Amino acid sequence: MNTKSMITSCLLVLLAIGLNASARSEETPDTWEKVVFHLDEKRNARWALMLARSYLDDRPNAKVIVVAYGPGIDFLVKDAQDSRGNPYAPDVQELDAADVGFRVCAETLDAKKVSKHDLLDEVSIVPSGISEIVRLQIKDGYAYLKP
């Protein structure tokens, strides 16, 4: 490859990068304001609730969904408490009032023998927690966060 061809190739690459950056800067403000929190452990629940609240303080129009499966569903069971004895329900209810969605995996409920009646009223059930996270990311453009 001669020098002229190499310079031309480099310029084309830089042009492509510039066009891509330009296209990204034209995103509307709401295109990145969708976040899905992935919870597969109860010990991260308090942290996830705090992060969701903090994110909404910064981005009040954001759409936030918490998807839980495995041991991560335990904080969404009625009367669940953290290690200090503080109930999760008030925080879940507060975030639900701010339109945060709480979704749990039906497969986990079956495996753990937890009835839908054992869950907080603010919780909805999805067939598969991991599939819900993937769907939200790929189909609906949600950013993924794992506290």
ZADO-1210 file (C-alpha; in nm, 4 decimals, padded with zeros to 6 digits):
<atoms>
<atom x="00.0000" y="00.0000" z="00.0000" code="MET" pos="1"/>
<atom x="00.1442" y="00.3354" z="-00.0979" code="ASN" pos="2"/>
<atom x="00.1470" y="00.6448" z="00.1204" code="THR" pos="3"/>
<atom x="-00.1392" y="00.8146" z="-00.0660" code="LYS" pos="4"/>
<atom x="-00.3643" y="00.5103" z="-00.0268" code="SER" pos="5"/>
<atom x="-00.2783" y="00.4860" z="00.3411" code="MET" pos="6"/>
<atom x="-00.3578" y="00.8531" z="00.4029" code="ILE" pos="7"/>
<atom x="-00.6859" y="00.8172" z="00.2113" code="THR" pos="8"/>
<atom x="-00.7810" y="00.5108" z="00.4207" code="SER" pos="9"/>
<atom x="-00.6998" y="00.6928" z="00.7446" code="CYS" pos="10"/>
<atom x="-00.9062" y="00.9936" z="00.6402" code="LEU" pos="11"/>
<atom x="-01.2028" y="00.7682" z="00.5536" code="LEU" pos="12"/>
<atom x="-01.1804" y="00.6031" z="00.8963" code="VAL" pos="13"/>
<atom x="-01.1680" y="00.9413" z="01.0708" code="LEU" pos="14"/>
<atom x="-01.4641" y="01.0602" z="00.8640" code="LEU" pos="15"/>
<atom x="-01.6634" y="00.7510" z="00.9610" code="ALA" pos="16"/>
<atom x="-01.5816" y="00.8062" z="01.3294" code="ILE" pos="17"/>
<atom x="-01.6841" y="01.1709" z="01.3030" code="GLY" pos="18"/>
<atom x="-02.0134" y="01.0830" z="01.1353" code="LEU" pos="19"/>
<atom x="-02.0877" y="00.8243" z="01.4013" code="ASN" pos="20"/>
<atom x="-02.0169" y="01.0745" z="01.6810" code="ALA" pos="21"/>
<atom x="-02.2365" y="01.3303" z="01.5085" code="SER" pos="22"/>
<atom x="-02.5237" y="01.0821" z="01.4812" code="ALA" pos="23"/>
<atom x="-02.4948" y="00.9960" z="01.8510" code="ARG" pos="24"/>
<atom x="-02.5068" y="01.3615" z="01.9514" code="SER" pos="25"/>
<atom x="-02.8472" y="01.3917" z="01.7823" code="GLU" pos="26"/>
<atom x="-03.0088" y="01.1490" z="02.0258" code="GLU" pos="27"/>
<atom x="-03.3173" y="01.2793" z="02.1972" code="THR" pos="28"/>
<atom x="-03.2878" y="01.3338" z="02.5729" code="PRO" pos="29"/>
<atom x="-03.5082" y="01.0344" z="02.6568" code="ASP" pos="30"/>
<atom x="-03.3189" y="00.7754" z="02.4513" code="THR" pos="31"/>
<atom x="-03.0789" y="00.6981" z="02.7361" code="TRP" pos="32"/>
<atom x="-03.3129" y="00.7575" z="03.0273" code="GLU" pos="33"/>
<atom x="-03.4211" y="00.3952" z="03.0564" code="LYS" pos="34"/>
<atom x="-03.2441" y="00.1758" z="03.3111" code="VAL" pos="35"/>
<atom x="-03.2936" y="-00.1829" z="03.4200" code="VAL" pos="36"/>
<atom x="-03.1474" y="-00.2900" z="03.7541" code="PHE" pos="37"/>
<atom x="-03.0586" y="-00.6594" z="03.7763" code="HIS" pos="38"/>
<atom x="-03.0931" y="-00.8171" z="04.1202" code="LEU" pos="39"/>
<atom x="-03.0034" y="-01.1782" z="04.1844" code="ASP" pos="40"/>
<atom x="-02.9068" y="-01.1358" z="04.5509" code="GLU" pos="41"/>
<atom x="-03.1058" y="-00.9875" z="04.8371" code="LYS" pos="42"/>
<atom x="-02.7916" y="-00.8343" z="04.9908" code="ARG" pos="43"/>
<atom x="-02.7772" y="-00.5824" z="04.7029" code="ASN" pos="44"/>
<atom x="-03.1417" y="-00.4777" z="04.7305" code="ALA" pos="45"/>
<atom x="-03.0930" y="-00.1810" z="04.9645" code="ARG" pos="46"/>
<atom x="-02.8140" y="-00.0509" z="04.7405" code="TRP" pos="47"/>
<atom x="-03.0291" y="-00.0931" z="04.4262" code="ALA" pos="48"/>
<atom x="-03.3190" y="00.0958" z="04.5835" code="LEU" pos="49"/>
<atom x="-03.0872" y="00.3803" z="04.6818" code="MET" pos="50"/>
<atom x="-02.9352" y="00.3926" z="04.3315" code="LEU" pos="51"/>
<atom x="-03.2783" y="00.3950" z="04.1674" code="ALA" pos="52"/>
<atom x="-03.3864" y="00.6840" z="04.3899" code="ARG" pos="53"/>
<atom x="-03.0630" y="00.8704" z="04.3191" code="SER" pos="54"/>
<atom x="-03.0983" y="00.8185" z="03.9451" code="TYR" pos="55"/>
<atom x="-03.4546" y="00.9530" z="03.9527" code="LEU" pos="56"/>
<atom x="-03.3381" y="01.2559" z="04.1515" code="ASP" pos="57"/>
<atom x="-03.0956" y="01.3298" z="03.8695" code="ASP" pos="58"/>
<atom x="-03.3205" y="01.2229" z="03.5802" code="ARG" pos="59"/>
<atom x="-03.6842" y="01.2673" z="03.6975" code="PRO" pos="60"/>
<atom x="-03.8304" y="01.1530" z="03.3637" code="ASN" pos="61"/>
<atom x="-03.6304" y="00.8306" z="03.3537" code="ALA" pos="62"/>
<atom x="-03.7956" y="00.4918" z="03.3235" code="LYS" pos="63"/>
<atom x="-03.6516" y="00.2541" z="03.5817" code="VAL" pos="64"/>
<atom x="-03.7265" y="-00.1156" z="03.6148" code="ILE" pos="65"/>
<atom x="-03.5918" y="-00.3550" z="03.8760" code="VAL" pos="66"/>
<atom x="-03.5856" y="-00.7178" z="03.7637" code="VAL" pos="67"/>
<atom x="-03.5221" y="-00.9797" z="04.0323" code="ALA" pos="68"/>
<atom x="-03.4706" y="-01.3535" z="04.0179" code="TYR" pos="69"/>
<atom x="-03.3163" y="-01.6194" z="04.2390" code="GLY" pos="70"/>
<atom x="-03.2374" y="-01.4917" z="04.5891" code="PRO" pos="71"/>
<atom x="-03.2852" y="-01.1396" z="04.4524" code="GLY" pos="72"/>
<atom x="-03.6624" y="-01.1716" z="04.4882" code="ILE" pos="73"/>
<atom x="-03.6472" y="-01.2055" z="04.8663" code="ASP" pos="74"/>
<atom x="-03.6697" y="-00.8308" z="04.9319" code="PHE" pos="75"/>
<atom x="-03.9974" y="-00.8144" z="04.7370" code="LEU" pos="76"/>
<atom x="-04.1742" y="-01.0612" z="04.9643" code="VAL" pos="77"/>
<atom x="-04.4195" y="-00.9120" z="05.2133" code="LYS" pos="78"/>
<atom x="-04.2614" y="-00.8370" z="05.5525" code="ASP" pos="79"/>
<atom x="-03.9045" y="-00.8705" z="05.4130" code="ALA" pos="80"/>
<atom x="-03.6427" y="-00.6795" z="05.6110" code="GLN" pos="81"/>
<atom x="-03.2791" y="-00.5925" z="05.5592" code="ASP" pos="82"/>
<atom x="-03.0010" y="-00.7044" z="05.7938" code="SER" pos="83"/>
<atom x="-03.0792" y="-00.4133" z="06.0280" code="ARG" pos="84"/>
<atom x="-03.4471" y="-00.5058" z="06.0558" code="GLY" pos="85"/>
<atom x="-03.5684" y="-00.2262" z="05.8275" code="ASN" pos="86"/>
<atom x="-03.8572" y="-00.3252" z="05.6014" code="PRO" pos="87"/>
<atom x="-03.8175" y="-00.2939" z="05.2254" code="TYR" pos="88"/>
<atom x="-04.1874" y="-00.2271" z="05.1578" code="ALA" pos="89"/>
<atom x="-04.1865" y="00.1513" z="05.2249" code="PRO" pos="90"/>
<atom x="-03.8975" y="00.2074" z="04.9843" code="ASP" pos="91"/>
<atom x="-04.0552" y="-00.0141" z="04.7178" code="VAL" pos="92"/>
<atom x="-04.3860" y="00.1696" z="04.7578" code="GLN" pos="93"/>
<atom x="-04.2143" y="00.5098" z="04.7346" code="GLU" pos="94"/>
<atom x="-04.0323" y="00.4093" z="04.4159" code="LEU" pos="95"/>
<atom x="-04.3460" y="00.2505" z="04.2717" code="ASP" pos="96"/>
<atom x="-04.5225" y="00.5859" z="04.3210" code="ALA" pos="97"/>
<atom x="-04.2395" y="00.7370" z="04.1097" code="ALA" pos="98"/>
<atom x="-04.3234" y="00.4802" z="03.8355" code="ASP" pos="99"/>
<atom x="-04.0347" y="00.2435" z="03.9031" code="VAL" pos="100"/>
<atom x="-04.1344" y="-00.1054" z="03.7922" code="GLY" pos="101"/>
<atom x="-04.0591" y="-00.4135" z="04.0008" code="PHE" pos="102"/>
<atom x="-04.0609" y="-00.7478" z="03.8188" code="ARG" pos="103"/>
<atom x="-03.9877" y="-01.0946" z="03.9480" code="VAL" pos="104"/>
<atom x="-03.9197" y="-01.4189" z="03.7676" code="CYS" pos="105"/>
<atom x="-04.2031" y="-01.6737" z="03.7607" code="ALA" pos="106"/>
<atom x="-03.9511" y="-01.9581" z="03.7352" code="GLU" pos="107"/>
<atom x="-03.7896" y="-01.8399" z="04.0596" code="THR" pos="108"/>
<atom x="-04.1271" y="-01.8215" z="04.2322" code="LEU" pos="109"/>
<atom x="-04.1970" y="-02.1812" z="04.1293" code="ASP" pos="110"/>
<atom x="-03.8513" y="-02.3028" z="04.2350" code="ALA" pos="111"/>
<atom x="-03.8713" y="-02.1270" z="04.5727" code="LYS" pos="112"/>
<atom x="-04.2380" y="-02.2183" z="04.6191" code="LYS" pos="113"/>
<atom x="-04.3331" y="-01.8537" z="04.6685" code="VAL" pos="114"/>
<atom x="-04.6906" y="-01.7577" z="04.5886" code="SER" pos="115"/>
<atom x="-04.7735" y="-01.4373" z="04.4042" code="LYS" pos="116"/>
<atom x="-04.9823" y="-01.3522" z="04.7117" code="HIS" pos="117"/>
<atom x="-04.6606" y="-01.3495" z="04.9175" code="ASP" pos="118"/>
<atom x="-04.5222" y="-01.0624" z="04.7091" code="LEU" pos="119"/>
<atom x="-04.5664" y="-00.6911" z="04.7636" code="LEU" pos="120"/>
<atom x="-04.8571" y="-00.5472" z="04.5669" code="ASP" pos="121"/>
<atom x="-04.6206" y="-00.3294" z="04.3600" code="GLU" pos="122"/>
<atom x="-04.4547" y="-00.6335" z="04.2007" code="VAL" pos="123"/>
<atom x="-04.5419" y="-00.7840" z="03.8649" code="SER" pos="124"/>
<atom x="-04.4417" y="-01.1311" z="03.7496" code="ILE" pos="125"/>
<atom x="-04.2576" y="-01.2053" z="03.4253" code="VAL" pos="126"/>
<atom x="-04.2021" y="-01.5542" z="03.2817" code="PRO" pos="127"/>
<atom x="-03.8212" y="-01.5348" z="03.3073" code="SER" pos="128"/>
<atom x="-03.6155" y="-01.2717" z="03.4859" code="GLY" pos="129"/>
<atom x="-03.3087" y="-01.3087" z="03.2686" code="ILE" pos="130"/>
<atom x="-03.5176" y="-01.3009" z="02.9489" code="SER" pos="131"/>
<atom x="-03.6889" y="-00.9850" z="03.0739" code="GLU" pos="132"/>
<atom x="-03.3534" y="-00.8157" z="03.1298" code="ILE" pos="133"/>
<atom x="-03.2347" y="-00.9121" z="02.7818" code="VAL" pos="134"/>
<atom x="-03.5634" y="-00.7993" z="02.6232" code="ARG" pos="135"/>
<atom x="-03.5477" y="-00.4623" z="02.7980" code="LEU" pos="136"/>
<atom x="-03.1894" y="-00.4109" z="02.6835" code="GLN" pos="137"/>
<atom x="-03.2176" y="-00.5240" z="02.3237" code="ILE" pos="138"/>
<atom x="-03.5769" y="-00.4488" z="02.2271" code="LYS" pos="139"/>
<atom x="-03.6519" y="-00.1481" z="02.4449" code="ASP" pos="140"/>
<atom x="-03.3075" y="00.0124" z="02.4712" code="GLY" pos="141"/>
<atom x="-03.2648" y="00.0016" z="02.8499" code="TYR" pos="142"/>
<atom x="-02.9213" y="00.0510" z="03.0008" code="ALA" pos="143"/>
<atom x="-02.8159" y="-00.2368" z="03.2252" code="TYR" pos="144"/>
<atom x="-02.7013" y="-00.1846" z="03.5849" code="LEU" pos="145"/>
<atom x="-02.6090" y="-00.4509" z="03.8363" code="LYS" pos="146"/>
<atom x="-02.5608" y="-00.3120" z="04.1850" code="PRO" pos="147"/>
</atoms>
